[in-house]
Amino acid sequence: MMNIAKKRTLLSKSLNLLVTTALISFTLTLVNSGTNNFSYFIWLRSWLVAFVVILFLSSILPQRITTLVTRFIDR
């Protein structure tokens, strides 16, 4: 069973990913399509793709980067 600190951390990271990917995908969709041709469907589809990719990468990349930095510094 998860303790309260782990639940808080998981919720905080999930909300951070949700908000960050939503803002970035909204901005990029708006910039690329313009205000006259903006479509919420296209934005939501872009947001979903971005969220899934970042969720996957955020579970793998930090460990890999830490390993690479450690190898680089220990040389």
Sequence and secondary structure as in RCSB ss.txt:
>XXXX:A:sequence
MMNIAKKRTLLSKSLNLLVTTALISFTLTLVNSGTNNFSYFIWLRSWLVAFVVILFLSSILPQRITTLVTRFIDR
>XXXX:A:secstr
   HHHHHHHHHHHHHHHHHHHHHHHHHHHHHHTTTS  HHHHHHHHHHHHHHHHHHHHHHHHHHHHHHHHHHT 
